[in-house]
């Protein structure tokens, strides 16, 4: 088939498939996807949908994959300009330290805009998830707001990430294009999954992880396998589009000399548990702060001023200006063995405070920082390889907080190659289990609970667990 030949040619042109294991993973998924496409869209659909002709099926598939292409190219292009903007505002902020003192004014502007004009846009990625689960309305303005206020949040010193904007923009574009083209409910849902993949892939330069993230994001314990081909297509084309504009990504490497001993394995298992606890703490603290702020301050403008002031005061008291924005220096230091556990805790605190105050951006890059610094700090404490522990911590703290274990493993392959995949797998699933039913996306639906002790949570969204008294 031309489709499979084109896909294989595209994938083999990337450095990812130089690794045999990664190549095997993709080929297996591609064969499964093509098999599913043939039987679902040609045999079963022809029987269940009043014997549609093959011409109609081809037409619908052409429209759908044309939409996937548009979503991927547009989202990847927007990601490039978002990254370029973040680089500029970050450099400008670093040379104008007084901007931090204006953060409360931005807090008021953000709160006023979202309260009066947002139309549920303040739900962020949770609204994108709800549009998959129950066809929630996603306003076009959400894409514009998240782009603008992410840049402003970074400019004035909030400790936030960047993927939230890319995923939301991909979700907005796919939602609206699906409506415009009058796609079926099933295809529109698959298109939204693809939009998520395009956003994640293009903002981080991780197409394999982006493909899986689009399939994993909306649920706990379930991967949307029907979206496999569309998510892979969107992830790779979205990333290619961003690169074509000139986007570059920083790279870190794992030291090839790893001495695996019983002591090493024991420390690695301990570190994986701590990664899970860190992801759990981050999600819990962020959501708790949001809830407490709403309970304490009834006036939303007063709440915006005070919560932003808390961020400013604590940054000044603890000399935390270096934790403003993305704090990419933390990953550099972590792989060099210079990062410390207190740095990870400070980044966790300031990011939770910033997100709790309502600033826009996302959680993933700060989670990378936290995990990398935590892993490096643990390794240097026991005189072990900081690069391996930094890499595993980087992907696992994010992965367990996002409840996306397969994405975690693929992220490791994307960023560091497949040679250390046993460590990615072990770290991903240990941290995933330890984190429990906490997560940064409260709209996630629990399809398969993480353990037998959490079976009573099945069928609930994370946001519903406190109401029903779940013990997490």
C-alpha positions in Angstrom: 0.0 0.0 0.0 1.2 3.5 -0.8 0.2 4.6 2.8 2.5 2.1 4.5 5.4 2.7 2.1 5.2 6.5 2.7 4.9 6.0 6.4 7.9 3.6 6.5 10.0 6.0 4.4 9.2 8.9 6.7 9.9 7.1 9.9 13.2 5.5 8.7 14.4 9.0 7.8 14.6 9.9 11.5 17.3 9.0 13.9 14.8 7.1 16.1 14.7 4.1 13.8 18.4 3.7 13.8 17.7 1.8 17.0 16.5 -1.7 16.2 14.1 -2.0 19.1 12.4 1.3 18.3 12.1 0.2 14.7 10.5 -3.0 15.8 8.0 -1.2 18.0 6.9 1.1 15.2 6.7 -1.6 12.6 4.5 -3.7 14.9 2.2 -0.8 15.6 2.1 0.1 11.9 1.1 -3.5 10.9 -1.5 -3.6 13.6 -2.9 -0.2 12.6 -3.1 -1.1 8.9 -4.8 -4.4 9.8 -7.3 -2.5 12.0 -7.8 0.0 9.2 -8.6 -2.6 6.6 -11.0 -4.7 8.7 -12.7 -1.9 10.6 -13.2 0.5 7.6 -13.7 -2.0 4.8 -15.4 -5.1 6.3 -17.2 -4.2 9.5 -18.2 -0.7 8.5 -19.6 -2.0 5.2 -21.8 -4.4 7.1 -22.9 -2.1 10.0 -23.4 1.1 8.1 -25.8 0.0 5.4 -23.2 -1.4 3.0 -21.4 1.8 2.1 -19.6 1.6 -1.2 -15.8 1.5 -1.2 -15.8 4.9 -2.9 -17.6 6.5 0.0 -15.2 4.9 2.5 -12.2 6.2 0.5 -13.7 9.6 0.4 -14.4 9.7 4.1 -10.9 8.5 4.8 -9.4 11.0 2.5 -11.3 13.9 4.2 -10.3 12.6 7.6 -6.6 12.2 6.9 -6.6 15.5 5.0 -7.9 17.1 8.2 -5.1 15.3 10.2 -2.6 16.8 7.8 -3.9 20.3 8.2 -4.1 20.0 12.0 -0.5 18.7 12.2 1.0 21.4 9.9 -0.8 24.3 11.6 -0.2 23.0 15.1 3.5 22.4 14.4 3.9 25.8 12.9 2.2 27.5 15.9 4.5 25.5 18.2 7.5 27.0 16.4 6.4 30.5 16.9 5.4 29.8 20.5 8.9 28.4 21.2 10.5 31.4 19.5 8.4 33.8 21.5 9.3 32.0 24.8 13.0 32.2 24.0 12.7 36.0 23.4 10.6 36.8 26.4 12.8 34.6 28.6 15.9 36.5 27.5 14.1 39.8 28.0 12.9 38.9 31.5 16.4 37.7 32.5 17.8 41.2 31.6 14.9 43.0 33.3 14.5 41.5 36.7 12.0 44.1 37.8 9.3 42.4 35.7 8.7 40.0 38.5 7.2 42.7 40.7 4.5 43.3 38.0 3.3 39.7 38.2 0.2 40.6 40.3 -0.9 42.9 37.6 -0.7 40.1 35.1 -2.6 37.9 37.6 -5.5 40.4 37.6 -5.5 40.7 33.8 -5.4 36.9 33.4 -8.2 36.3 35.9 -10.4 39.1 34.4 -10.0 37.9 30.8 -10.7 34.3 31.5 -13.6 35.1 33.9 -15.4 37.4 31.6 -14.4 36.2 28.1 -13.0 32.7 28.5 -16.1 30.5 28.1 -14.6 27.6 30.1 -11.1 28.2 28.5 -9.7 28.3 32.0 -10.1 24.6 32.2 -7.2 24.3 29.8 -6.2 20.7 28.8 -9.1 19.3 30.9 -11.5 20.9 28.4 -9.7 19.2 25.5 -10.1 15.9 27.4 -13.8 16.6 28.0 -14.3 17.3 24.3 -13.1 13.7 23.7 -15.1 12.1 26.4 -18.4 14.0 26.2 -18.1 16.4 23.2 -17.6 19.5 25.4 -17.6 22.8 23.5 -14.1 24.2 22.9 -14.1 27.9 22.1 -11.8 29.2 19.4 -10.6 32.0 21.7 -9.0 29.4 23.9 -6.2 28.9 21.5 -5.5 32.7 21.3 -5.8 33.2 25.0 -3.4 30.3 25.9 -0.8 31.5 23.4 -0.8 35.1 24.6 -1.0 34.5 28.3 1.6 31.8 28.2 4.0 34.3 26.8 3.0 36.9 29.3 3.3 34.5 32.2 6.9 33.7 31.2 7.6 37.4 30.6 6.7 38.4 34.2 8.3 35.4 35.9 5.7 32.8 36.6 7.2 29.3 37.0 5.2 27.5 34.3 5.7 25.3 31.3 4.8 25.4 27.6 3.2 22.2 26.5 -0.2 23.2 27.8 -0.5 25.9 25.1 0.6 23.5 22.3 -1.8 20.8 23.3 -4.7 23.2 23.8 -4.0 24.8 20.4 -3.9 21.4 18.7 -7.2 20.5 20.5 -8.9 23.8 19.4 -7.8 23.4 15.8 -8.9 19.8 15.6 -12.2 20.5 17.3 -13.2 23.3 15.1 -12.0 21.7 11.9 -13.9 18.5 12.8 -17.1 20.7 13.2 -16.5 22.5 9.9 -16.0 19.3 7.9 -19.0 17.7 9.6 -16.9 14.6 10.5 -18.7 11.7 12.2 -18.6 11.6 16.0 -15.9 8.9 15.9 -13.7 10.7 13.4 -14.0 14.0 15.2 -12.8 12.3 18.4 -9.9 10.7 16.6 -9.0 14.0 15.1 -8.8 15.6 18.6 -6.5 12.8 19.7 -4.3 13.6 16.6 -4.3 17.3 17.5 -3.0 16.5 21.0 -0.2 14.4 19.5 0.8 17.1 17.1 1.0 19.7 19.9 3.0 17.5 22.3 5.3 16.2 19.5 6.1 19.6 18.0 6.7 21.5 21.2 9.2 18.9 22.5 10.5 17.4 19.3 9.4 13.9 20.5 7.2 12.4 17.8 7.0 8.9 19.2 6.1 10.1 22.7 3.6 12.6 21.1 1.8 9.8 19.2 1.3 7.8 22.4 0.4 10.9 24.5 -2.5 11.6 22.1 -3.8 8.1 22.7 -3.2 8.1 26.5 -4.0 11.5 27.8 -7.8 11.3 28.2 -7.9 8.0 30.3 -6.1 6.2 33.0 -5.5 2.5 32.2 -6.6 2.8 28.6 -5.0 3.7 25.3 -7.2 4.8 22.4 -5.8 2.2 19.8 -8.3 3.4 17.1 -6.3 6.6 17.0 -3.0 4.9 16.3 -2.5 5.8 12.7 -3.9 9.4 13.0 -1.8 10.1 16.1 1.4 8.8 14.5 0.7 10.7 11.4 0.0 14.0 13.2 2.9 13.6 15.6 5.5 13.1 12.9 4.1 15.7 10.5 3.6 18.2 13.4 7.2 17.7 14.5 8.5 18.0 10.9 6.5 21.2 10.4 8.1 22.8 13.5 11.6 21.7 12.4 10.9 23.0 8.9 10.4 26.5 10.4 13.8 26.3 12.1 12.8 24.9 15.5 15.7 23.4 17.5 15.7 21.4 20.7 18.3 20.9 23.3 19.7 17.4 23.8 21.1 15.5 26.7 23.0 12.2 26.8 23.2 9.3 29.2 26.7 8.1 30.1 27.2 4.6 28.5 29.3 3.3 31.4 26.7 2.0 33.9 27.9 -0.5 36.5 24.8 -2.5 37.4 25.1 -4.1 40.9 22.7 -5.1 43.6 23.3 -1.8 45.3 22.6 0.1 42.1 19.3 -1.8 41.5 18.2 -1.1 45.1 18.9 2.6 44.8 17.3 2.7 41.4 14.1 1.1 42.8 14.1 3.7 45.6 14.6 6.5 43.2 11.7 5.3 41.1 9.4 5.3 44.2 10.6 8.8 44.9 9.8 9.9 41.3 6.2 8.6 41.8 5.9 10.4 45.1 7.2 13.6 43.5 4.7 13.5 40.7 1.9 12.7 43.2 3.0 15.6 45.4 3.1 18.0 42.5 -0.4 17.1 41.4 -1.8 17.2 44.9 -0.2 20.5 45.8 -1.3 22.2 42.6 -5.0 21.1 42.9 -5.1 21.8 46.6 -3.8 25.3 46.2 -6.4 26.1 43.5 -9.2 24.7 45.8 -8.0 26.6 48.9 -7.5 29.8 47.1 -11.1 29.7 45.8 -12.4 28.9 49.3 -10.5 31.6 51.0 -10.8 34.4 48.5 -14.4 34.8 47.1 -13.5 37.7 44.9 -11.6 36.4 41.9 -9.7 39.7 41.3 -8.6 39.8 45.0 -7.6 36.2 44.7 -5.5 36.9 41.6 -3.6 39.7 43.4 -2.9 37.9 46.6 -1.9 34.5 45.1 0.5 36.3 42.6 2.0 38.3 45.5 2.6 35.0 47.3 4.7 33.8 44.4 6.6 37.1 44.2 7.3 37.3 47.9 8.5 33.7 48.2 10.7 34.0 45.2 12.4 37.1 46.7 12.7 35.5 50.2 14.2 32.3 48.9 16.1 34.0 46.1 14.1 31.9 43.7 14.2 34.1 40.6 16.2 31.4 38.8 13.1 29.3 38.9 11.2 31.7 36.8 9.9 30.4 33.5 11.1 27.1 32.1 14.3 26.9 34.2 16.0 24.8 31.5 19.3 25.3 33.3 18.1 22.7 35.8 18.2 19.9 33.2 21.7 20.9 32.0 22.9 20.9 35.6 21.2 17.6 36.3 23.0 15.7 33.5 26.3 17.3 34.6 25.7 16.1 38.2 25.4 19.6 39.6 21.6 19.6 40.4 20.4 19.0 44.0 17.3 17.6 45.6 16.4 21.0 47.2 16.4 22.6 43.8 13.8 20.0 42.7 11.7 20.9 45.7 11.9 24.6 45.1 10.9 24.2 41.4 8.0 22.0 42.5 6.8 24.6 45.0 7.1 27.7 42.7 5.4 25.9 39.8 2.5 24.7 42.0 2.1 28.2 43.4 2.2 29.7 39.9 -0.3 27.3 38.4 -2.5 27.5 41.6 -2.6 31.3 41.0 -4.0 30.8 37.5 -0.9 31.6 35.3 -0.9 29.9 31.9 1.7 27.6 30.3 1.6 24.0 31.5 3.2 21.5 33.8 5.4 19.2 31.7 8.7 21.2 31.4 8.7 22.0 35.1 8.1 18.3 35.8 11.1 17.5 33.5 13.2 20.0 35.7 11.9 18.5 38.9 12.5 14.9 37.9 16.0 15.5 36.4 17.2 17.4 39.4 15.7 14.9 41.8 17.3 12.0 39.9 20.7 13.7 39.7 20.6 14.6 43.4 19.9 11.0 44.3 22.6 9.7 42.1 25.3 12.0 43.3 24.3 11.3 46.9 25.2 7.6 46.3 28.0 8.4 43.9 26.3 6.9 40.9 25.8 8.0 37.2 23.9 11.3 37.4 22.9 11.2 33.7 21.0 7.9 33.9 19.1 8.9 37.0 18.4 12.4 35.6 17.0 11.0 32.4 14.8 8.4 34.2 13.7 11.0 36.7 12.9 13.5 33.9 10.6 11.2 32.1 9.1 9.4 35.1 8.0 12.4 37.2 6.2 13.8 34.2 4.8 10.4 33.2 3.3 9.5 36.6 1.9 13.0 37.1 0.3 12.7 33.6 -0.7 9.1 34.2 0.8 8.1 30.9 3.3 5.2 31.4 3.6 4.2 27.7 4.3 7.8 26.7 7.0 7.8 29.4 8.8 4.9 27.9 8.5 6.4 24.4 9.7 9.7 25.6 12.9 8.0 26.9 13.4 6.5 23.5 12.8 9.8 21.7 15.2 11.8 24.0 17.9 9.3 24.9 17.7 6.3 22.5 16.6 2.7 23.3 19.7 1.3 24.9 18.5 2.1 28.4 14.9 1.0 27.8 14.8 -1.5 30.7 15.4 1.4 33.1 12.7 3.5 31.3 10.2 0.6 31.7 11.0 -0.2 35.3 11.0 3.5 36.3 7.8 4.3 34.4 5.6 1.6 35.9 7.0 1.8 39.5 6.4 5.6 39.6 3.0 5.1 37.9 1.8 2.7 40.5 3.2 4.8 43.4 1.6 8.0 42.2 -1.9 6.5 42.8 -5.0 8.2 41.4 -3.5 11.7 41.4 -2.7 13.6 38.2 -2.3 16.9 36.6 -5.3 16.4 34.4 -8.4 16.1 36.6 -10.7 15.2 33.7 -9.0 11.9 33.1 -11.4 8.9 33.4 -10.3 5.9 35.3 -10.9 2.9 33.0 -8.5 0.5 34.6 -7.5 1.3 38.2 -3.8 1.2 39.0 -4.1 -1.5 41.7 -6.6 -3.9 43.4 -6.8 -1.5 46.3 -8.2 1.2 44.0 -10.9 -0.8 42.2 -13.6 1.4 43.8 -12.3 4.3 41.8 -13.2 2.7 38.4 -15.5 4.7 36.2 -14.8 8.0 38.0 -12.9 11.1 36.8 -10.0 12.3 39.0 -12.0 15.4 39.8 -14.9 13.3 41.1 -12.8 11.3 43.6 -12.8 13.8 46.5 -16.6 14.1 46.3 -17.0 10.3 46.6 -14.4 10.1 49.4 -11.9 8.0 47.6 -8.7 7.1 49.4 -5.9 7.7 46.9 
